[in-house]
Amino acid sequence: MLEGELEAAICRAFPLLLPDLHRAGYQISQQAVLLGRRIDLLLQTQDGCACIIELKAGTPPMPHVRNQILDYAACWQASYPGQPRRRLIVIANTIPKATELELANFGIESRTITATDLLAALELFIPDKPIEKGRKLAPDDDIARVRHLLSDYDAIKIPTSIVLGRPWDHEKVFLGLVSRGEKHKELWKKNIYVQLYPQNRNCAVLYGPRVAPTQHAPLHINRQRASWDAATFDKIEPFIERTGSDNKGPGRELNNFDHYRVKDWDRFAVSIGL
């Protein structure tokens, strides 16, 4: 099962698959955009309560899914500081007990919906109205509104003409990482990049194809930071080539990144799990 199928089925049979949320008066929308993040499902009530749902086909990967939904929560809090506390839910086909407990430790609910559950609900339920999709959420804070208006959402939008697969290139790999849920730079800032994997402080990032200063060497790596993952570098090293590094001056050596060009985008994409 694909995540898109899980998402579409929940939207079509929302009252049967998430009956408690439906009874509580939540209205559902798909792929809402919040500060450049695309939320799988956003549920809201008329009195301002919100529920952010992240969907994963199969078993949710940890800690990736945890970091992803916590990032959404932080964006929500920054955009709507005066609204009631939002609920966070991860829905997957199977959720191991250890994953459930880890998510709960961070205040994240988890629910299991199997293919059998989906089939039974779809056979019984016909929706009475279409689900809103792709709504852009405007923050209610002035600074957040300014950032919202300055944000270049097209930088992370996947064109309908692009298939995220072979042959890979700079643009497709960048969008593939964004689509996978890796954290990217705030869209109101210049020179957008996306992380290769979840990092507490940037140490391995790929700059976007429209960032002119880094087009020749878009991969920037800093092996001195705590988030550094040597295993990832071992996988990508055969397909990249170092071209130079930062020189930010005395006392800032730990902030210097090495710059790499990608020699083989197809193999590089495979090495980072795309």
C-alpha positions as CSV (number, residue, x, y, z in Angstrom):
1,M,0.0,0.0,0.0
2,L,1.1,3.5,-0.8
3,E,0.8,6.5,1.5
4,G,-1.4,8.2,-1.2
5,E,-3.8,5.3,-1.1
6,L,-4.0,5.5,2.7
7,E,-4.6,9.3,2.6
8,A,-7.3,9.0,-0.1
9,A,-9.1,6.3,1.7
10,I,-9.2,8.2,5.1
11,C,-10.5,11.3,3.3
12,R,-13.2,9.3,1.6
13,A,-14.3,7.3,4.6
14,F,-13.3,9.7,7.4
15,P,-16.4,9.1,9.6
16,L,-15.8,5.3,9.7
17,L,-12.0,5.3,9.9
18,L,-11.6,8.1,12.5
19,P,-15.0,8.1,14.1
20,D,-14.0,9.9,17.4
21,L,-12.5,12.8,15.5
22,H,-15.5,13.0,13.2
23,R,-17.9,13.0,16.2
24,A,-15.8,15.8,17.8
25,G,-16.5,18.1,14.9
26,Y,-13.2,18.0,13.1
27,Q,-13.2,18.9,9.4
28,I,-10.5,17.3,7.2
29,S,-8.3,18.8,4.5
30,Q,-5.4,17.2,2.5
31,Q,-1.9,18.4,2.0
32,A,-2.3,21.8,3.7
33,V,0.8,23.9,3.4
34,L,2.2,25.6,6.6
35,L,5.4,27.6,6.3
36,G,6.5,25.5,3.4
37,R,5.7,22.2,5.2
38,R,3.1,20.0,3.5
39,I,0.9,18.3,6.1
40,D,-0.7,14.9,5.1
41,L,-4.0,15.6,6.9
42,L,-5.0,18.6,8.9
43,L,-8.2,18.4,11.0
44,Q,-9.7,21.5,12.5
45,T,-12.8,22.4,14.5
46,Q,-14.8,25.6,14.3
47,D,-13.5,26.7,17.7
48,G,-9.8,26.5,16.6
49,C,-8.7,23.0,17.8
50,A,-6.4,21.3,15.3
51,C,-5.1,17.9,14.7
52,I,-2.0,17.2,12.6
53,I,-1.8,13.8,11.1
54,E,1.3,12.2,9.5
55,L,0.6,9.0,7.4
56,K,3.1,6.2,6.8
57,A,2.4,3.1,4.7
58,G,3.7,0.0,6.4
59,T,5.7,0.7,9.6
60,P,6.7,4.3,10.4
61,P,10.5,4.8,10.3
62,M,11.9,6.1,13.5
63,P,13.2,8.6,14.5
64,H,12.4,10.2,11.1
65,V,8.6,10.3,11.5
66,R,8.9,11.6,15.1
67,N,11.1,14.5,14.0
68,Q,8.9,15.2,11.0
69,I,5.7,15.6,13.0
70,L,7.4,17.6,15.8
71,D,8.7,20.0,13.1
72,Y,5.1,20.5,11.9
73,A,4.1,21.1,15.5
74,A,6.8,23.8,16.0
75,C,5.6,25.5,12.8
76,W,2.0,25.4,14.0
77,Q,3.0,26.9,17.4
78,A,5.0,29.7,15.7
79,S,2.1,30.5,13.3
80,Y,-0.8,30.2,15.8
81,P,0.5,30.9,19.3
82,G,-2.9,31.9,20.7
83,Q,-4.8,28.9,19.5
84,P,-5.6,25.7,21.6
85,R,-2.9,23.1,21.7
86,R,-2.8,20.9,18.6
87,R,-3.0,17.1,18.7
88,L,-0.4,15.1,16.9
89,I,-1.2,11.7,15.4
90,V,0.8,9.2,13.4
91,I,-1.2,6.7,11.4
92,A,0.3,3.6,9.8
93,N,-0.6,0.1,8.7
94,T,1.4,-1.4,11.5
95,I,3.0,0.3,14.6
96,P,5.4,-1.7,16.8
97,K,4.9,-1.3,20.5
98,A,8.3,0.3,20.9
99,T,7.4,2.9,18.3
100,E,4.1,3.6,19.9
101,L,5.8,4.1,23.3
102,E,8.5,6.4,21.9
103,L,5.9,8.6,20.1
104,A,3.8,8.8,23.3
105,N,6.9,10.0,25.2
106,F,6.8,13.1,22.9
107,G,3.0,13.6,23.1
108,I,2.3,12.0,19.8
109,E,-0.7,9.6,19.4
110,S,-0.4,6.6,17.2
111,R,-3.1,4.6,15.4
112,T,-3.1,1.6,13.1
113,I,-5.3,1.3,10.1
114,T,-4.8,-1.9,8.0
115,A,-5.7,-2.5,4.4
116,T,-8.6,-4.7,5.7
117,D,-9.9,-1.7,7.7
118,L,-9.7,0.5,4.6
119,L,-11.5,-2.0,2.4
120,A,-14.3,-2.5,4.8
121,A,-14.8,1.3,5.3
122,L,-14.7,2.1,1.6
123,E,-17.3,-0.6,0.8
124,L,-19.7,0.9,3.3
125,F,-19.2,4.7,3.0
126,I,-19.8,7.2,0.2
127,P,-18.6,10.7,1.0
128,D,-21.2,13.5,0.8
129,K,-18.7,16.3,-0.2
130,P,-15.2,16.5,-1.6
131,I,-12.2,17.1,0.7
132,E,-10.3,20.4,0.4
133,K,-6.8,19.8,-0.8
134,G,-3.6,21.9,-0.9
135,R,-4.9,24.8,1.3
136,K,-2.2,27.3,2.2
137,L,-2.5,28.2,5.9
138,A,-1.9,31.9,6.6
139,P,-0.4,32.5,10.0
140,D,-2.2,34.8,12.4
141,D,1.0,36.5,13.7
142,D,2.3,39.6,11.8
143,I,5.9,38.4,11.5
144,A,4.8,35.0,10.4
145,R,2.5,36.6,7.8
146,V,5.4,38.6,6.5
147,R,7.5,35.4,6.2
148,H,4.5,33.6,4.6
149,L,4.3,36.3,1.9
150,L,8.1,36.3,1.3
151,S,8.3,32.5,1.1
152,D,9.1,30.9,-2.3
153,Y,6.7,27.9,-2.2
154,D,7.5,27.1,-5.8
155,A,11.1,26.1,-4.7
156,I,9.6,22.9,-3.1
157,K,6.7,22.3,-5.4
158,I,6.9,19.1,-7.5
159,P,5.9,20.0,-11.1
160,T,3.3,17.7,-12.6
161,S,5.8,16.9,-15.5
162,I,8.4,15.4,-13.1
163,V,8.5,11.8,-11.9
164,L,10.8,11.3,-8.9
165,G,12.8,8.5,-10.2
166,R,15.5,7.6,-12.7
167,P,17.1,9.4,-14.4
168,W,17.8,11.4,-11.3
169,D,19.3,15.0,-11.5
170,H,19.9,17.8,-9.1
171,E,16.3,19.1,-9.1
172,K,14.7,15.6,-8.7
173,V,17.0,14.6,-5.8
174,F,16.3,17.9,-4.0
175,L,12.6,17.5,-4.4
176,G,12.8,13.8,-3.5
177,L,14.3,14.7,-0.2
178,V,11.7,17.4,0.4
179,S,8.9,15.0,-0.5
180,R,10.4,12.4,1.8
181,G,9.9,14.9,4.7
182,E,13.5,15.9,5.3
183,K,13.8,19.4,6.8
184,H,14.5,22.2,4.5
185,K,15.5,25.8,5.1
186,E,12.7,28.3,5.8
187,L,11.3,29.4,2.4
188,W,11.4,33.1,3.3
189,K,15.2,32.9,3.5
190,K,17.5,32.9,0.6
191,N,19.6,30.0,-0.7
192,I,17.3,27.1,0.2
193,Y,18.7,23.7,1.1
194,V,17.4,20.4,2.4
195,Q,18.9,18.0,4.9
196,L,20.1,14.6,3.7
197,Y,18.7,13.0,6.9
198,P,17.4,14.4,10.2
199,Q,19.9,16.6,12.0
200,N,19.8,18.6,15.2
201,R,22.3,21.1,13.6
202,N,23.1,21.1,9.9
203,C,26.0,18.9,8.9
204,A,24.9,17.5,5.5
205,V,22.7,19.6,3.2
206,L,21.9,19.8,-0.5
207,Y,21.3,23.2,-1.9
208,G,18.4,23.8,-4.3
209,P,19.0,23.8,-8.1
210,R,18.1,27.5,-8.3
211,V,20.7,28.6,-5.7
212,A,23.3,30.1,-8.2
213,P,26.3,30.2,-5.9
214,T,26.2,26.5,-5.2
215,Q,25.1,25.0,-8.5
216,H,28.6,23.6,-9.2
217,A,29.0,22.0,-5.8
218,P,25.5,21.9,-4.1
219,L,26.3,19.3,-1.4
220,H,27.8,20.8,1.7
221,I,29.1,18.7,4.5
222,N,30.5,19.4,8.0
223,R,32.0,16.3,9.7
224,Q,32.8,18.2,12.9
225,R,29.2,18.5,14.2
226,A,27.4,16.1,16.6
227,S,24.7,15.2,14.0
228,W,27.3,13.9,11.6
229,D,26.6,10.4,10.3
230,A,29.7,8.7,9.0
231,A,27.7,5.8,7.6
232,T,25.8,8.1,5.3
233,F,29.1,9.6,4.0
234,D,30.5,6.1,3.4
235,K,27.5,5.4,1.1
236,I,27.6,8.6,-0.9
237,E,31.4,9.1,-1.1
238,P,32.0,7.1,-4.3
239,F,29.5,9.4,-6.2
240,I,30.7,12.8,-5.0
241,E,33.9,14.9,-5.4
242,R,35.2,17.6,-3.1
243,T,35.7,21.0,-4.8
244,G,36.6,23.3,-1.8
245,S,35.5,24.4,1.6
246,D,34.5,27.5,3.6
247,N,37.0,29.7,5.3
248,K,35.0,31.7,7.9
249,G,38.1,32.9,9.8
250,P,39.7,32.3,13.2
251,G,37.5,31.0,15.9
252,R,34.8,29.8,13.4
253,E,36.6,26.7,12.2
254,L,33.7,24.4,13.4
255,N,31.3,26.3,11.1
256,N,33.3,25.5,7.9
257,F,31.6,23.2,5.4
258,D,33.3,21.2,2.7
259,H,31.7,21.6,-0.8
260,Y,31.0,18.7,-3.1
261,R,29.8,18.2,-6.6
262,V,27.7,15.1,-7.4
263,K,29.4,12.9,-10.1
264,D,26.5,10.5,-10.6
265,W,23.0,11.6,-9.5
266,D,21.4,8.2,-10.1
267,R,23.8,6.4,-7.8
268,F,23.8,9.3,-5.3
269,A,20.0,9.1,-5.1
270,V,20.1,5.4,-4.4
271,S,22.8,5.9,-1.7
272,I,20.6,8.2,0.2
273,G,17.5,6.0,0.0
274,L,15.5,7.7,-2.8
